[in-house]
Amino acid sequence: MRACLTHHVKEFESHNANAMLLIVGFLCRPHKLDVCLGSLPKLQYLQAGVCCLIGTLPSSLSTYTRLQHFDLQGNSLQGELPPGLSAATNLTYLDLSGEIPQDPYGATTSSNLRGGLPPEWAHLKKLQVLDLSFNSITGELPPGWSVLTDLQFLDLSGNLLKGRLPDSWSNMCNLEDLRLDNNNLWGLLPPDWSTLDKLDTLTLGNNWLGWEEKACLPPSWSNLMRLTCLDVSNCYLQGPIPEEWSSLQQLEFIALQGGENSLGPTPQWLLQRQGKNQPPSETVDLASNDAPYSPDDTSWIWAIEGGGRMGAVRPHALCNHNDLECSDDESVWCHL
């Protein structure tokens, strides 16, 4: 099988040296990434997600300067993120995410990319989608990435990232979806992120934000008028919940739960909004759950408070269930 694939790739290269698009279907056995990718310097579009590919990202990617779409999600990638990929200045879509672990507290992911986030990727000025979730990436969030002002979706969740949330990322003016949950980040929640006025989803749950210094919910985030989903569960935050947040009328999901948070009493405006809900017809216990999720879900449930942990599970797991309520002795969930 492997020899056969190598033969076909080489034959493809010899007849299609100017190929601009390569789509790889599912392979029954593991194949090395460099064999599949071959040598196609004029390649613009690569779609090879969940294809049973293995190996490191080749250094030759620095020659793929015409790349616009590069999708290798769900493969068994190894090694470090190549700084040379910054030469692909026309890149708009980059997905190197691993598979979601079945056990978010123990199992490893299929992809095991390591090392830091390359500061050189700040040259990818046209990038709109970047997904590096569920890997083993370490180091800090590069402040220099603040120049990626075309970026709309950024997912770095499920890694080993540390350090502070960069104030400079407030310049990512087109950011709509930012996911940094399940890392080792610490420090304050940047008040300047209130300028991200297109932000729809922000997940910071299961980090160490308030572990070493007092970290509070910034009142200035009341300016995030398009925000529909916010997860700050289990982040060692201290209260109170800002009264100014009552202006967040689009907010449909908020996760504040976790014994590590100490946010004080639930404010009156939040209780009043909670009281508008109709009694649900179904009850589900989601405390310490390992449920899967779909990234395209659009319906949400509110997690008001309590000690249940969601682990690597994202709020999208609660999809298309307009009649759900989840509650136990430690957490209270309800519709808005």
C-alpha positions as CSV (number, residue, x, y, z in Angstrom):
1,M,0.0,0.0,0.0
2,R,2.7,2.5,1.0
3,A,4.8,1.7,-2.1
4,C,1.7,2.1,-4.3
5,L,0.9,5.5,-2.8
6,T,4.5,6.6,-3.2
7,H,4.4,5.5,-6.9
8,H,1.2,7.4,-7.5
9,V,2.4,10.6,-5.8
10,K,5.6,10.6,-7.8
11,E,3.7,9.9,-11.0
12,F,1.3,12.8,-10.1
13,E,4.3,15.1,-9.6
14,S,5.9,14.2,-12.9
15,H,2.7,15.1,-14.8
16,N,1.4,17.9,-12.6
17,A,4.4,19.9,-11.5
18,N,2.2,23.0,-11.7
19,A,-0.7,21.5,-9.7
20,M,-2.5,24.0,-7.5
21,L,-5.0,21.7,-5.7
22,L,-4.4,18.4,-3.9
23,I,-7.1,16.6,-2.0
24,V,-6.2,13.4,-0.2
25,G,-8.8,10.8,0.8
26,F,-8.8,8.6,3.8
27,L,-5.8,6.1,3.8
28,C,-6.4,2.7,5.4
29,R,-2.8,2.6,6.7
30,P,-0.4,5.3,8.0
31,H,1.6,7.1,5.3
32,K,4.4,9.6,5.8
33,L,3.3,13.2,5.3
34,D,6.3,14.1,3.1
35,V,5.5,11.2,0.7
36,C,1.9,12.4,0.4
37,L,2.8,16.0,0.1
38,G,5.5,15.4,-2.4
39,S,7.1,18.4,-4.1
40,L,4.5,20.7,-5.5
41,P,5.8,24.3,-4.9
42,K,2.9,25.9,-6.8
43,L,0.3,24.2,-4.6
44,Q,-2.4,26.6,-3.4
45,Y,-5.0,24.3,-1.8
46,L,-4.3,21.2,0.3
47,Q,-7.2,19.2,1.9
48,A,-5.9,16.2,3.8
49,G,-7.7,16.1,7.1
50,V,-8.1,12.8,9.0
51,C,-6.2,10.9,6.4
52,C,-4.0,8.6,8.6
53,L,-0.9,10.7,7.8
54,I,2.1,10.6,10.1
55,G,5.4,12.4,10.4
56,T,6.7,16.0,10.8
57,L,5.8,19.0,8.8
58,P,8.6,19.2,6.2
59,S,11.0,22.1,6.0
60,S,10.2,22.4,2.3
61,L,7.0,24.1,3.3
62,S,9.0,27.3,3.2
63,T,9.0,27.0,-0.6
64,Y,5.2,26.7,-0.8
65,T,4.8,30.4,-1.1
66,R,1.5,30.2,-3.0
67,L,-0.4,28.3,-0.3
68,Q,-3.9,29.6,0.5
69,H,-5.6,26.7,2.2
70,F,-3.7,24.1,4.3
71,D,-5.7,21.5,6.2
72,L,-4.1,18.5,8.0
73,Q,-6.4,18.3,10.9
74,G,-6.8,14.9,12.7
75,N,-3.6,13.3,11.5
76,S,-0.6,12.0,13.6
77,L,1.7,15.0,13.1
78,Q,4.9,15.3,15.1
79,G,7.7,17.8,15.6
80,E,7.6,21.5,15.8
81,L,5.6,24.2,13.9
82,P,7.8,25.3,11.0
83,P,8.7,29.1,11.1
84,G,9.4,28.8,7.4
85,L,5.6,28.5,6.7
86,S,5.6,32.3,7.2
87,A,6.7,32.5,3.6
88,A,3.1,31.5,2.5
89,T,1.9,35.1,2.8
90,N,-1.3,34.3,0.8
91,L,-2.4,31.7,3.4
92,T,-5.9,32.3,4.7
93,Y,-6.8,28.9,6.2
94,L,-4.5,26.8,8.4
95,D,-5.7,23.8,10.4
96,L,-3.2,21.5,12.2
97,S,-5.5,20.5,15.0
98,G,-5.4,17.0,16.6
99,E,-8.4,14.8,17.3
100,I,-10.4,15.5,20.4
101,P,-9.2,13.1,23.2
102,Q,-11.8,10.6,24.4
103,D,-10.5,11.2,28.0
104,P,-9.7,14.9,28.3
105,Y,-7.7,14.3,31.5
106,G,-5.6,11.3,30.5
107,A,-5.5,10.3,26.8
108,T,-3.2,11.8,24.3
109,T,-4.4,13.3,21.0
110,S,-3.6,11.9,17.6
111,S,-1.5,14.9,16.8
112,N,1.5,15.8,19.0
113,L,2.9,19.0,17.6
114,R,5.4,20.5,20.1
115,G,7.5,23.5,20.6
116,G,6.3,27.1,20.6
117,L,4.1,29.3,18.4
118,P,6.4,30.8,15.8
119,P,6.6,34.6,16.1
120,E,7.4,34.5,12.4
121,W,3.8,33.6,11.6
122,A,3.0,37.3,12.2
123,H,3.9,37.6,8.5
124,L,0.7,35.6,7.6
125,K,-1.2,38.8,7.3
126,K,-4.1,37.3,5.2
127,L,-4.8,34.5,7.7
128,Q,-8.5,34.2,8.6
129,V,-8.7,30.8,10.3
130,L,-6.0,29.2,12.5
131,D,-6.7,26.0,14.4
132,L,-3.8,24.4,16.4
133,S,-6.0,22.8,19.1
134,F,-5.4,19.5,20.9
135,N,-1.6,19.3,20.4
136,S,1.3,19.7,22.9
137,I,2.3,23.2,22.0
138,T,4.3,25.0,24.7
139,G,5.6,28.5,25.3
140,E,3.7,31.8,25.4
141,L,1.2,33.5,23.2
142,P,3.2,35.7,20.8
143,P,2.3,39.4,21.3
144,G,3.5,40.1,17.8
145,W,0.6,38.1,16.4
146,S,-1.5,41.2,17.1
147,V,-0.8,42.3,13.5
148,L,-3.0,39.4,12.2
149,T,-5.9,41.7,11.8
150,D,-7.7,39.6,9.2
151,L,-7.9,36.7,11.7
152,Q,-11.5,35.7,12.4
153,F,-11.1,32.2,14.1
154,L,-8.2,31.3,16.4
155,D,-8.3,28.0,18.4
156,L,-5.3,27.2,20.6
157,S,-7.3,25.1,23.1
158,G,-6.1,21.8,24.6
159,N,-2.3,22.6,24.5
160,L,0.4,23.3,27.1
161,L,0.6,27.1,26.6
162,K,1.6,29.3,29.5
163,G,2.1,33.0,30.3
164,R,-0.2,35.9,30.1
165,L,-2.9,36.9,27.7
166,P,-1.3,39.6,25.5
167,D,-2.8,43.0,25.8
168,S,-1.7,43.7,22.2
169,W,-4.2,41.1,20.9
170,S,-6.8,43.8,21.3
171,N,-5.7,44.9,17.8
172,M,-7.2,41.7,16.2
173,C,-10.1,43.8,15.1
174,N,-11.9,41.1,13.0
175,L,-11.6,38.3,15.6
176,E,-15.0,36.5,16.0
177,D,-14.0,33.3,17.8
178,L,-11.1,32.9,20.2
179,R,-10.5,29.7,22.1
180,L,-7.8,29.4,24.7
181,D,-9.3,27.0,27.1
182,N,-7.5,24.0,28.7
183,N,-4.0,25.4,28.8
184,N,-1.7,26.7,31.6
185,L,-2.2,30.4,31.0
186,W,-2.0,32.8,34.0
187,G,-2.4,36.5,34.8
188,L,-5.1,39.1,34.4
189,L,-7.9,39.2,31.9
190,P,-6.9,42.1,29.6
191,P,-9.4,45.0,29.9
192,D,-8.2,46.2,26.5
193,W,-9.8,43.2,24.8
194,S,-13.0,45.2,25.1
195,T,-12.1,46.6,21.7
196,L,-12.7,43.2,20.1
197,D,-16.2,44.3,19.1
198,K,-16.8,41.5,16.6
199,L,-16.1,38.7,19.2
200,D,-18.8,36.1,19.3
201,T,-17.1,33.3,21.3
202,L,-14.4,33.5,23.9
203,T,-13.4,30.4,25.9
204,L,-10.7,30.6,28.6
205,G,-11.9,27.8,30.9
206,N,-9.5,25.6,32.8
207,N,-6.5,27.9,33.0
208,W,-4.5,29.4,35.9
209,L,-5.4,33.0,35.3
210,G,-5.9,34.1,38.9
211,W,-3.6,31.6,40.6
212,E,-0.7,33.9,41.4
213,E,-2.4,37.3,41.4
214,K,-6.0,38.5,41.8
215,A,-7.8,38.2,38.5
216,C,-11.2,39.7,38.0
217,L,-13.8,39.9,35.3
218,P,-13.1,43.2,33.5
219,P,-16.1,45.6,33.6
220,S,-14.9,47.0,30.3
221,W,-15.8,43.7,28.6
222,S,-19.4,45.0,28.6
223,N,-18.4,46.6,25.3
224,L,-18.3,43.1,23.7
225,M,-21.9,43.6,22.5
226,R,-21.8,40.7,20.0
227,L,-20.6,38.1,22.5
228,T,-22.9,35.1,22.6
229,C,-20.6,32.5,24.4
230,L,-18.2,33.1,27.3
231,D,-16.4,30.4,29.2
232,V,-14.2,31.4,32.2
233,S,-14.9,28.4,34.3
234,N,-12.2,27.0,36.7
235,C,-9.8,29.9,36.2
236,Y,-9.2,31.0,39.9
237,L,-11.1,34.2,39.3
238,Q,-12.4,36.5,42.0
239,G,-15.6,38.5,42.0
240,P,-17.8,40.2,41.6
241,I,-19.6,39.6,38.4
242,P,-19.6,43.1,36.9
243,E,-22.9,44.9,37.0
244,E,-21.9,46.5,33.6
245,W,-22.2,43.1,32.0
246,S,-26.0,43.4,32.1
247,S,-25.7,45.2,28.8
248,L,-24.5,42.0,27.1
249,Q,-27.9,41.3,25.6
250,Q,-26.6,38.8,23.0
251,L,-25.0,36.6,25.6
252,E,-26.6,33.1,25.4
253,F,-24.0,30.9,27.2
254,I,-21.8,31.9,30.1
255,A,-19.7,29.4,32.1
256,L,-18.6,30.7,35.5
257,Q,-18.7,27.5,37.4
258,G,-15.9,25.8,39.2
259,G,-14.7,25.6,42.8
260,E,-11.6,27.5,41.7
261,N,-13.6,30.6,41.0
262,S,-14.9,32.9,43.7
263,L,-17.1,35.3,42.0
264,G,-19.5,36.2,44.9
265,P,-23.3,36.2,44.7
266,T,-25.1,36.0,41.4
267,P,-26.1,39.6,40.5
268,Q,-29.8,40.6,40.3
269,W,-29.7,41.2,36.5
270,L,-28.5,37.7,35.9
271,L,-31.1,36.2,38.2
272,Q,-33.8,38.2,36.4
273,R,-32.6,37.0,33.0
274,Q,-32.5,33.4,34.3
275,G,-36.1,33.7,35.5
276,K,-37.4,34.4,32.0
277,N,-36.9,30.7,31.0
278,Q,-39.6,28.2,30.4
279,P,-39.5,25.0,32.5
280,P,-37.5,22.4,30.6
281,S,-38.8,19.0,29.7
282,E,-35.5,17.1,30.0
283,T,-32.7,17.1,32.6
284,V,-29.1,16.0,31.9
285,D,-26.2,15.9,34.3
286,L,-23.2,17.5,32.7
287,A,-20.9,17.8,35.7
288,S,-17.4,16.3,35.0
289,N,-18.7,15.2,31.6
290,D,-16.7,13.7,28.7
291,A,-19.3,14.5,26.0
292,P,-18.2,15.1,22.4
293,Y,-19.0,18.2,20.6
294,S,-19.8,19.6,17.1
295,P,-18.1,22.8,16.0
296,D,-21.1,24.0,14.1
297,D,-23.7,24.0,16.9
298,T,-25.6,27.2,17.4
299,S,-27.8,26.7,20.5
300,W,-26.5,27.3,24.0
301,I,-27.2,26.6,27.6
302,W,-26.1,28.9,30.5
303,A,-23.9,27.5,33.2
304,I,-24.4,29.9,36.1
305,E,-22.3,28.6,38.9
306,G,-21.1,25.5,40.8
307,G,-18.2,23.1,41.0
308,G,-18.6,20.9,37.9
309,R,-15.6,20.7,35.5
310,M,-16.1,20.5,31.8
311,G,-12.5,19.4,31.0
312,A,-11.6,19.6,27.3
313,V,-15.3,19.6,26.3
314,R,-16.5,22.8,24.7
315,P,-20.0,24.4,25.1
316,H,-20.8,23.3,21.5
317,A,-21.6,19.8,23.0
318,L,-25.0,21.2,24.0
319,C,-26.3,21.3,20.5
320,N,-29.8,21.7,19.2
321,H,-31.5,20.8,22.5
322,N,-34.0,23.6,23.1
323,D,-35.5,21.8,26.1
324,L,-32.4,20.9,28.2
325,E,-31.6,21.9,31.7
326,C,-28.7,20.5,33.6
327,S,-28.4,20.7,37.4
328,D,-27.1,18.9,40.4
329,D,-26.0,19.9,43.9
330,E,-22.9,21.7,42.5
331,S,-24.0,23.3,39.3
332,V,-27.1,25.0,38.0
333,W,-27.8,25.2,34.2
334,C,-30.7,26.9,32.6
335,H,-32.0,28.4,29.4
336,L,-32.1,32.1,28.6
